[in-house]
């Protein structure tokens, strides 16, 4: 994919983050506390919907949406419920960074508006996972700011 505008490249990058999030939530589901199954299922569905909407936006802009990779590497071993929650928190922080970049590089109001909603949703989900992990405050001042 060459000659993409900054907005389109940001959307491609956000799509990559969403593909990775969908994969990671499969890992989270496998190791999560069973009482969190409805939450994990909802958050996974949120990422699938955001992925699909991003593919639609790229297609509408005549940009070929890259497919998901065959597999992804998680940033640390996940073998219990605490690690699963940490992975979910990391996924939400990673997608927040991607969507903040879309906001910064968006040229059109619809793209910017969609990115604001996506960033807000990721920040809300990340705060939820931080609270589950006992991290307080569970919110951050500027969601999506790279560490």
Phi and psi restraints in degrees (value plus and minus 20) as a CYANA .aco file:
   2 UNK   PHI    -136.3   -96.3
   2 UNK   PSI     144.8   184.8
   3 UNK   PHI      41.4    81.4
   3 UNK   PSI      10.0    50.0
   4 UNK   PHI    -101.1   -61.1
   4 UNK   PSI     123.0   163.0
   5 UNK   PHI     -90.1   -50.1
   5 UNK   PSI     147.4   187.4
   6 UNK   PHI     -83.1   -43.1
   6 UNK   PSI     -56.1   -16.1
   7 UNK   PHI     -85.2   -45.2
   7 UNK   PSI     -65.6   -25.6
   8 UNK   PHI     -85.6   -45.6
   8 UNK   PSI     -60.2   -20.2
   9 UNK   PHI     -84.3   -44.3
   9 UNK   PSI     -59.1   -19.1
  10 UNK   PHI     -83.3   -43.3
  10 UNK   PSI     -58.9   -18.9
  11 UNK   PHI     -87.0   -47.0
  11 UNK   PSI     -59.2   -19.2
  12 UNK   PHI     -81.5   -41.5
  12 UNK   PSI     -63.3   -23.3
  13 UNK   PHI     -84.3   -44.3
  13 UNK   PSI     -61.0   -21.0
  14 UNK   PHI     -85.2   -45.2
  14 UNK   PSI     -57.9   -17.9
  15 UNK   PHI     -82.1   -42.1
  15 UNK   PSI     -62.0   -22.0
  16 UNK   PHI     -79.7   -39.7
  16 UNK   PSI     -61.1   -21.1
  17 UNK   PHI     -85.2   -45.2
  17 UNK   PSI     -58.2   -18.2
  18 UNK   PHI     -89.3   -49.3
  18 UNK   PSI     -60.3   -20.3
  19 UNK   PHI     -77.9   -37.9
  19 UNK   PSI     -66.1   -26.1
  20 UNK   PHI     -84.0   -44.0
  20 UNK   PSI     -57.7   -17.7
  21 UNK   PHI     -84.5   -44.5
  21 UNK   PSI     -62.8   -22.8
  22 UNK   PHI     -79.8   -39.8
  22 UNK   PSI     -64.4   -24.4
  23 UNK   PHI     -81.9   -41.9
  23 UNK   PSI     -68.8   -28.8
  24 UNK   PHI     -82.2   -42.2
  24 UNK   PSI     -56.4   -16.4
  25 UNK   PHI     -86.5   -46.5
  25 UNK   PSI     -42.4    -2.4
  26 UNK   PHI     -85.2   -45.2
  26 UNK   PSI     -61.0   -21.0
  27 UNK   PHI     -86.6   -46.6
  27 UNK   PSI     -64.7   -24.7
  28 UNK   PHI     -77.5   -37.5
  28 UNK   PSI     -65.7   -25.7
  29 UNK   PHI     -80.6   -40.6
  29 UNK   PSI     -55.9   -15.9
  30 UNK   PHI     -88.5   -48.5
  30 UNK   PSI     -49.7    -9.7
  31 UNK   PHI    -136.3   -96.3
  31 UNK   PSI     -24.0    16.0
  32 UNK   PHI     -89.2   -49.2
  32 UNK   PSI     136.4   176.4
  33 UNK   PHI     -79.2   -39.2
  33 UNK   PSI     107.2   147.2
  34 UNK   PHI     -75.8   -35.8
  34 UNK   PSI     -46.3    -6.3
  35 UNK   PHI     -87.9   -47.9
  35 UNK   PSI     -36.2     3.8
  36 UNK   PHI    -115.7   -75.7
  36 UNK   PSI     -15.3    24.7
  37 UNK   PHI     -72.0   -32.0
  37 UNK   PSI     -65.5   -25.5
  38 UNK   PHI     -83.1   -43.1
  38 UNK   PSI     -58.3   -18.3
  39 UNK   PHI     -85.6   -45.6
  39 UNK   PSI     -67.3   -27.3
  40 UNK   PHI     -81.6   -41.6
  40 UNK   PSI     -63.1   -23.1
  41 UNK   PHI     -82.7   -42.7
  41 UNK   PSI     -61.7   -21.7
  42 UNK   PHI     -86.0   -46.0
  42 UNK   PSI     -64.4   -24.4
  43 UNK   PHI     -86.8   -46.8
  43 UNK   PSI     -57.7   -17.7
  44 UNK   PHI     -83.5   -43.5
  44 UNK   PSI     -63.0   -23.0
  45 UNK   PHI     -82.8   -42.8
  45 UNK   PSI     -58.2   -18.2
  46 UNK   PHI     -79.1   -39.1
  46 UNK   PSI     -63.9   -23.9
  47 UNK   PHI     -89.3   -49.3
  47 UNK   PSI     -57.1   -17.1
  48 UNK   PHI     -83.8   -43.8
  48 UNK   PSI     -61.2   -21.2
  49 UNK   PHI     -85.2   -45.2
  49 UNK   PSI     -61.4   -21.4
  50 UNK   PHI     -87.0   -47.0
  50 UNK   PSI     -60.0   -20.0
  51 UNK   PHI     -79.2   -39.2
  51 UNK   PSI     -68.5   -28.5
  52 UNK   PHI     -84.3   -44.3
  52 UNK   PSI     -60.6   -20.6
  53 UNK   PHI     -85.7   -45.7
  53 UNK   PSI     -55.5   -15.5
  54 UNK   PHI     -89.6   -49.6
  54 UNK   PSI     -60.3   -20.3
  55 UNK   PHI     -80.0   -40.0
  55 UNK   PSI     -64.2   -24.2
  56 UNK   PHI     -81.6   -41.6
  56 UNK   PSI     -61.0   -21.0
  57 UNK   PHI     -85.6   -45.6
  57 UNK   PSI     -62.1   -22.1
  58 UNK   PHI     -85.5   -45.5
  58 UNK   PSI     -63.1   -23.1
  59 UNK   PHI     -80.6   -40.6
  59 UNK   PSI     -62.5   -22.5
  60 UNK   PHI     -82.8   -42.8
  60 UNK   PSI     -48.3    -8.3
  61 UNK   PHI    -110.6   -70.6
  61 UNK   PSI      -8.3    31.7
  62 UNK   PHI      39.9    79.9
  62 UNK   PSI      15.9    55.9
  63 UNK   PHI    -133.1   -93.1
  63 UNK   PSI     109.2   149.2
  64 UNK   PHI     -91.8   -51.8
  64 UNK   PSI     100.2   140.2
  65 UNK   PHI     -96.7   -56.7
  65 UNK   PSI     103.6   143.6
  66 UNK   PHI     -86.8   -46.8
  66 UNK   PSI     121.8   161.8
  67 UNK   PHI     -94.6   -54.6
  67 UNK   PSI     147.2   187.2
  68 UNK   PHI     -86.0   -46.0
  68 UNK   PSI     132.0   172.0
  69 UNK   PHI     -90.2   -50.2
  69 UNK   PSI     141.9   181.9
  70 UNK   PHI     -85.5   -45.5
  70 UNK   PSI     -47.0    -7.0
  71 UNK   PHI    -185.7  -145.7
  71 UNK   PSI     146.2   186.2
  72 UNK   PHI    -154.3  -114.3
  72 UNK   PSI     134.9   174.9
  73 UNK   PHI    -122.2   -82.2
  73 UNK   PSI     106.8   146.8
  74 UNK   PHI     -99.6   -59.6
  74 UNK   PSI     132.2   172.2
  75 UNK   PHI     -92.0   -52.0
  75 UNK   PSI     -31.0     9.0
  76 UNK   PHI    -179.6  -139.6
  76 UNK   PSI     140.9   180.9
  77 UNK   PHI     -83.0   -43.0
  77 UNK   PSI     119.5   159.5
  78 UNK   PHI    -142.5  -102.5
  78 UNK   PSI      94.3   134.3
  79 UNK   PHI    -159.6  -119.6
  79 UNK   PSI     -14.1    25.9
  80 UNK   PHI    -174.1  -134.1
  80 UNK   PSI     156.7   196.7
  81 UNK   PHI     -85.6   -45.6
  81 UNK   PSI     -55.4   -15.4
  82 UNK   PHI     -87.0   -47.0
  82 UNK   PSI     -65.7   -25.7
  83 UNK   PHI     -83.8   -43.8
  83 UNK   PSI     -56.0   -16.0
  84 UNK   PHI     -82.8   -42.8
  84 UNK   PSI     -63.5   -23.5
  85 UNK   PHI     -85.3   -45.3
  85 UNK   PSI     -59.0   -19.0
  86 UNK   PHI     -83.3   -43.3
  86 UNK   PSI     -60.2   -20.2
  87 UNK   PHI     -83.3   -43.3
  87 UNK   PSI     -64.0   -24.0
  88 UNK   PHI     -81.0   -41.0
  88 UNK   PSI     -62.0   -22.0
  89 UNK   PHI     -80.3   -40.3
  89 UNK   PSI     -64.8   -24.8
  90 UNK   PHI     -81.8   -41.8
  90 UNK   PSI     -62.6   -22.6
  91 UNK   PHI     -78.7   -38.7
  91 UNK   PSI     -65.1   -25.1
  92 UNK   PHI     -86.5   -46.5
  92 UNK   PSI     -57.9   -17.9
  93 UNK   PHI     -87.1   -47.1
  93 UNK   PSI     -59.4   -19.4
  94 UNK   PHI     -85.3   -45.3
  94 UNK   PSI     -63.0   -23.0
  95 UNK   PHI     -89.6   -49.6
  95 UNK   PSI     -52.6   -12.6
  96 UNK   PHI     -81.9   -41.9
  96 UNK   PSI     -61.8   -21.8
  97 UNK   PHI     -81.2   -41.2
  97 UNK   PSI     -63.6   -23.6
  98 UNK   PHI     -83.7   -43.7
  98 UNK   PSI     -63.8   -23.8
  99 UNK   PHI     -93.3   -53.3
  99 UNK   PSI     -51.6   -11.6
 100 UNK   PHI     -82.9   -42.9
 100 UNK   PSI     -58.4   -18.4
 101 UNK   PHI     -82.7   -42.7
 101 UNK   PSI     -58.7   -18.7
 102 UNK   PHI     -82.6   -42.6
 102 UNK   PSI     -63.5   -23.5
 103 UNK   PHI     -77.2   -37.2
 103 UNK   PSI     -66.6   -26.6
 104 UNK   PHI     -86.0   -46.0
 104 UNK   PSI     -49.6    -9.6
 105 UNK   PHI    -126.9   -86.9
 105 UNK   PSI     -21.4    18.6
 106 UNK   PHI     -86.6   -46.6
 106 UNK   PSI     119.9   159.9
 107 UNK   PHI    -127.4   -87.4
 107 UNK   PSI     -39.0     1.0
 108 UNK   PHI    -134.2   -94.2
 108 UNK   PSI     127.7   167.7
 109 UNK   PHI     -81.8   -41.8
 109 UNK   PSI     -63.2   -23.2
 110 UNK   PHI     -81.3   -41.3
 110 UNK   PSI     -58.9   -18.9
 111 UNK   PHI     -86.0   -46.0
 111 UNK   PSI     -63.6   -23.6
 112 UNK   PHI     -83.0   -43.0
 112 UNK   PSI     -63.5   -23.5
 113 UNK   PHI     -83.6   -43.6
 113 UNK   PSI     -63.6   -23.6
 114 UNK   PHI     -83.2   -43.2
 114 UNK   PSI     -58.4   -18.4
 115 UNK   PHI     -89.1   -49.1
 115 UNK   PSI     -56.7   -16.7
 116 UNK   PHI     -82.8   -42.8
 116 UNK   PSI     -63.6   -23.6
 117 UNK   PHI     -83.3   -43.3
 117 UNK   PSI     -64.1   -24.1
 118 UNK   PHI     -83.4   -43.4
 118 UNK   PSI     -62.9   -22.9
 119 UNK   PHI     -83.9   -43.9
 119 UNK   PSI     -64.0   -24.0
 120 UNK   PHI     -81.3   -41.3
 120 UNK   PSI     -64.2   -24.2
 121 UNK   PHI     -82.5   -42.5
 121 UNK   PSI     -64.1   -24.1
 122 UNK   PHI     -83.6   -43.6
 122 UNK   PSI     -61.4   -21.4
 123 UNK   PHI     -84.3   -44.3
 123 UNK   PSI     -59.0   -19.0
 124 UNK   PHI     -85.1   -45.1
 124 UNK   PSI     -64.8   -24.8
 125 UNK   PHI     -86.0   -46.0
 125 UNK   PSI     -60.4   -20.4
 126 UNK   PHI     -81.8   -41.8
 126 UNK   PSI     -61.4   -21.4
 127 UNK   PHI     -82.3   -42.3
 127 UNK   PSI     -58.4   -18.4
 128 UNK   PHI     -81.7   -41.7
 128 UNK   PSI     -66.0   -26.0
 129 UNK   PHI     -87.1   -47.1
 129 UNK   PSI     -57.5   -17.5
 130 UNK   PHI     -82.0   -42.0
 130 UNK   PSI     -62.2   -22.2
 131 UNK   PHI     -82.7   -42.7
 131 UNK   PSI     -63.0   -23.0
 132 UNK   PHI     -79.5   -39.5
 132 UNK   PSI     -58.1   -18.1
 133 UNK   PHI    -100.6   -60.6
 133 UNK   PSI     -24.0    16.0
 134 UNK   PHI      60.2   100.2
 134 UNK   PSI       2.8    42.8
 135 UNK   PHI    -111.9   -71.9
 135 UNK   PSI      98.3   138.3
 136 UNK   PHI    -150.3  -110.3
 136 UNK   PSI     117.9   157.9
 137 UNK   PHI     -89.7   -49.7
 137 UNK   PSI     132.6   172.6
 138 UNK   PHI    -104.9   -64.9
 138 UNK   PSI     -28.9    11.1
 139 UNK   PHI    -126.1   -86.1
 139 UNK   PSI     140.5   180.5
 140 UNK   PHI    -141.6  -101.6
 140 UNK   PSI     133.3   173.3
 141 UNK   PHI     -84.0   -44.0
 141 UNK   PSI     -63.2   -23.2
 142 UNK   PHI    -149.4  -109.4
 142 UNK   PSI      63.2   103.2
 143 UNK   PHI     -77.3   -37.3
 143 UNK   PSI     123.3   163.3
 144 UNK   PHI      66.9   106.9
 144 UNK   PSI     -18.2    21.8
 145 UNK   PHI     -98.4   -58.4
 145 UNK   PSI     101.7   141.7
 146 UNK   PHI     -78.5   -38.5
 146 UNK   PSI     122.6   162.6
